[in-house]
Amino acid sequence: MILESKTVKNGLHLHLVPVKGGREDERARLVDYGAVAVADFRGKYGPGTGWAILAGADGNEFCILRTAVERSEI
């Protein structure tokens, strides 16, 4: 799926840090609920780093970050 470029800046941009599971589990769960992948920066700064950007049905984007455990593993 190709998203059109934004015409308006998000009113709110959230950075979500999963409590259960990990970043990959949370990303998959939200996509199952209808979120759309917008950009993928997972691994950008090496294995296990980065974030994923998703958008909800309203077009607002949000990031899925790594958990505290995932951040401490590097």
Order of alpha helices (4+ residues) and beta strands (2+ residues): beta-alpha-beta-beta-beta-alpha
